[in-house]
Amino acid sequence: MPDIPTPITASPVARLKPLIGDGSGRYRILIVGNSGTDRTTLGARLSKLLNIPHTSLDTLHWGPSWRACPADEFRAKVQEKLNETAETGWIIDGSYVSKIGNIVKDSATDIIWLDPPFLMYFPRICYRTFARLIGYEEPCSPGCDESWRDVFALGEKSILWWSWTNHDPFRQRQQADMMNEGLRAKTRRLCGWGGELEDWIKDIREMIRTV
């Protein structure tokens, strides 16, 4: 299992309430985490709770047969999505900083960092990968079916290999982000075996109920 460095935690400011928002009742939420940490699942849950649109960056980046969107085109798609949902608020999951820079991070009012233990989420991504292979679950993007050969390959084409080898590097990148006061102030790190996440969801429900 990859080594687990001690990450820099989010600012206490981000923990005063479950979501910060823009002060006018709008939320622009970015969900980040390694592959397999359930970013998209959380995005869908928040979308239902807050009644704002959710977009997975995977669906904008990957075309049929795993055709990667060129960086300029991808960035334009993401910016268009941000513009379209500026008035309603939005939920976006994924990073792709190497292709689109910080346009989503800078626009977000809240950054949710999913950081569960590796031993919790790796078995889950194994199960879901096999479920997609046999057609039991939908692919991460339409037309992007996974193959047995790629899944068991030792390289970036394998989501399992990518999740395994990217665990520590992703945490290190997030720690680097935490050196930025602006990002740290609006980032909430959710770790543990699921209890912290569920408590946070309960806090959001209570926040909605009391508004």
KAUR-V377693 format. One record per pair of residues at least 4 apart in sequence whose ideal C-beta (glycine too) atoms are under 7 Angstrom apart, sorted by the first residue. I is the first residue (numbers start at 1). J is the second residue. D is the distance in Angstrom with one decimal. If there is no record, write none. Layout:
BEGIN
I_J_D ; I_J_D
END
This chain:
BEGIN
1_118_5.6 ; 1_119_6.7 ; 2_118_6.2 ; 2_164_7.0 ; 2_167_4.3 ; 2_168_4.6 ; 3_168_5.9 ; 5_168_6.7 ; 5_171_6.1 ; 5_172_6.9 ; 7_115_6.8 ; 7_171_5.5 ; 7_174_6.4 ; 7_175_5.2 ; 7_189_6.9 ; 8_175_5.0 ; 8_178_3.9 ; 9_189_5.9 ; 10_14_4.6 ; 10_15_6.9 ; 10_184_6.1 ; 10_187_4.3 ; 10_188_5.3 ; 10_189_5.0 ; 11_184_4.7 ; 11_185_4.6 ; 13_185_5.0 ; 14_20_6.7 ; 14_185_6.3 ; 14_186_5.9 ; 14_187_5.8 ; 14_188_4.8 ; 15_188_6.7 ; 17_207_6.7 ; 18_200_5.7 ; 18_203_4.0 ; 18_204_4.6 ; 18_207_5.5 ; 19_27_5.5 ; 19_110_5.2 ; 19_204_6.5 ; 19_207_6.9 ; 20_109_5.4 ; 20_110_5.3 ; 20_186_5.8 ; 21_25_6.5 ; 21_26_6.1 ; 21_27_4.8 ; 21_109_5.2 ; 22_26_4.9 ; 22_109_5.1 ; 26_89_4.2 ; 27_50_6.1 ; 27_52_6.5 ; 27_89_4.6 ; 27_109_5.8 ; 27_110_6.3 ; 28_89_5.6 ; 28_90_5.5 ; 28_107_5.8 ; 28_108_5.0 ; 28_109_4.7 ; 29_46_6.4 ; 29_91_4.6 ; 29_108_6.5 ; 29_110_4.8 ; 29_112_6.3 ; 30_92_5.4 ; 30_104_5.3 ; 30_105_6.1 ; 30_108_4.1 ; 30_111_4.9 ; 31_39_4.6 ; 31_42_5.7 ; 31_43_5.5 ; 31_91_6.9 ; 31_93_4.1 ; 31_112_4.8 ; 31_114_6.6 ; 32_39_7.0 ; 32_95_5.5 ; 32_111_6.5 ; 32_113_5.5 ; 33_37_3.4 ; 33_39_5.1 ; 33_113_6.4 ; 33_114_3.3 ; 33_115_6.5 ; 34_163_6.1 ; 34_166_5.5 ; 34_167_5.5 ; 34_170_4.5 ; 35_125_6.7 ; 35_159_6.0 ; 35_162_5.7 ; 35_163_4.4 ; 35_166_6.6 ; 36_121_4.6 ; 36_122_6.4 ; 36_124_6.3 ; 36_125_3.2 ; 36_163_4.6 ; 37_114_4.1 ; 37_116_6.0 ; 37_121_5.2 ; 38_42_5.7 ; 38_114_6.5 ; 39_43_6.3 ; 39_93_3.8 ; 39_94_6.6 ; 39_114_6.0 ; 40_44_6.5 ; 40_56_4.9 ; 40_93_5.4 ; 41_45_6.6 ; 42_46_6.2 ; 42_114_6.7 ; 43_47_6.2 ; 43_54_4.3 ; 43_56_6.6 ; 43_91_4.9 ; 43_93_4.4 ; 44_48_6.8 ; 44_54_5.9 ; 45_49_6.4 ; 45_201_6.9 ; 46_50_5.7 ; 46_54_6.9 ; 46_91_5.2 ; 47_52_6.2 ; 47_53_6.5 ; 47_54_3.7 ; 47_91_5.5 ; 49_204_5.9 ; 49_205_6.7 ; 49_208_6.6 ; 52_88_5.5 ; 52_89_4.3 ; 52_90_6.0 ; 52_91_6.1 ; 53_85_5.5 ; 53_88_6.6 ; 53_90_5.7 ; 54_91_4.2 ; 55_59_6.9 ; 55_60_7.0 ; 55_81_5.6 ; 55_90_6.9 ; 55_92_5.2 ; 56_93_5.2 ; 56_94_6.0 ; 57_61_5.8 ; 57_78_7.0 ; 57_92_6.4 ; 57_93_6.7 ; 57_94_3.1 ; 57_96_5.3 ; 58_62_5.7 ; 58_94_6.0 ; 58_140_4.6 ; 58_141_5.1 ; 59_141_4.8 ; 60_69_6.8 ; 60_74_6.4 ; 60_77_4.8 ; 60_78_6.2 ; 61_68_6.5 ; 61_69_5.1 ; 61_74_5.6 ; 61_96_6.2 ; 62_66_5.9 ; 62_68_6.6 ; 62_140_6.9 ; 62_141_3.9 ; 62_144_5.1 ; 63_67_3.8 ; 63_69_6.4 ; 63_143_6.9 ; 64_142_6.9 ; 64_143_3.0 ; 64_144_7.0 ; 65_143_6.2 ; 66_144_5.2 ; 69_73_5.2 ; 69_74_4.1 ; 69_77_6.9 ; 70_74_6.6 ; 71_75_6.2 ; 71_99_4.5 ; 72_76_6.5 ; 73_77_6.5 ; 74_78_6.5 ; 74_99_5.4 ; 74_100_6.2 ; 75_79_6.2 ; 75_99_6.8 ; 75_100_4.6 ; 75_103_6.9 ; 76_80_6.3 ; 77_81_6.5 ; 78_82_6.5 ; 78_100_5.3 ; 78_103_6.3 ; 78_104_6.5 ; 79_83_6.4 ; 79_103_6.2 ; 80_84_6.2 ; 81_85_6.4 ; 82_86_6.5 ; 82_90_7.0 ; 82_107_5.7 ; 85_89_6.7 ; 85_90_4.0 ; 92_104_5.6 ; 96_100_5.3 ; 97_101_6.3 ; 97_102_6.5 ; 100_104_6.9 ; 102_106_4.9 ; 103_107_6.4 ; 104_108_6.2 ; 105_111_6.6 ; 105_183_6.5 ; 108_186_6.7 ; 109_186_6.4 ; 110_186_5.7 ; 110_188_6.9 ; 111_183_6.7 ; 111_186_5.6 ; 111_187_4.3 ; 112_188_5.5 ; 112_190_6.5 ; 113_174_5.8 ; 113_187_5.8 ; 113_188_6.9 ; 113_189_4.5 ; 113_190_6.8 ; 114_190_5.7 ; 115_171_7.0 ; 115_189_5.5 ; 115_190_6.7 ; 115_191_4.4 ; 116_120_4.6 ; 116_121_5.1 ; 116_191_6.1 ; 116_192_6.8 ; 116_193_6.8 ; 117_193_6.6 ; 118_122_5.5 ; 118_167_5.3 ; 120_193_5.7 ; 121_125_6.2 ; 122_126_6.5 ; 122_163_6.3 ; 122_164_6.9 ; 123_127_6.5 ; 124_128_6.4 ; 125_129_6.0 ; 125_159_6.7 ; 125_160_6.7 ; 125_163_5.4 ; 126_130_6.6 ; 126_160_6.3 ; 127_131_6.3 ; 128_132_6.4 ; 128_137_5.9 ; 129_133_6.5 ; 129_146_6.7 ; 129_151_5.9 ; 129_159_5.8 ; 129_160_6.1 ; 130_134_6.6 ; 131_136_4.0 ; 131_137_4.2 ; 132_137_4.9 ; 132_139_5.9 ; 132_146_5.5 ; 133_146_5.8 ; 133_148_6.3 ; 133_151_6.6 ; 139_144_4.5 ; 139_145_5.6 ; 139_146_6.8 ; 140_144_6.0 ; 146_150_6.1 ; 146_151_5.7 ; 147_151_6.8 ; 148_152_6.4 ; 149_153_6.4 ; 150_157_4.3 ; 150_158_5.8 ; 151_158_5.5 ; 151_159_6.9 ; 151_160_6.3 ; 152_158_6.7 ; 153_157_5.4 ; 153_158_4.7 ; 153_161_6.9 ; 154_158_7.0 ; 154_161_5.7 ; 155_161_6.3 ; 156_162_5.8 ; 158_162_6.3 ; 159_163_6.2 ; 160_164_6.4 ; 161_165_6.1 ; 162_166_5.5 ; 163_167_6.9 ; 166_170_5.2 ; 167_171_6.9 ; 168_172_6.3 ; 169_173_6.5 ; 170_174_6.5 ; 171_175_6.3 ; 172_176_6.6 ; 173_177_6.7 ; 174_178_6.6 ; 177_183_4.8 ; 178_183_6.8 ; 178_184_4.8 ; 178_187_6.9 ; 180_184_6.3 ; 181_185_6.2 ; 183_187_5.8 ; 190_196_5.3 ; 190_197_4.9 ; 190_200_6.1 ; 191_196_6.3 ; 192_196_4.4 ; 194_198_6.1 ; 195_199_6.2 ; 196_200_6.4 ; 197_201_6.6 ; 198_202_6.5 ; 199_203_6.6 ; 200_204_6.7 ; 201_205_6.6 ; 202_206_6.5 ; 203_207_6.3 ; 204_208_6.5 ; 205_209_6.3 ; 206_210_6.3 ; 207_211_6.6
END
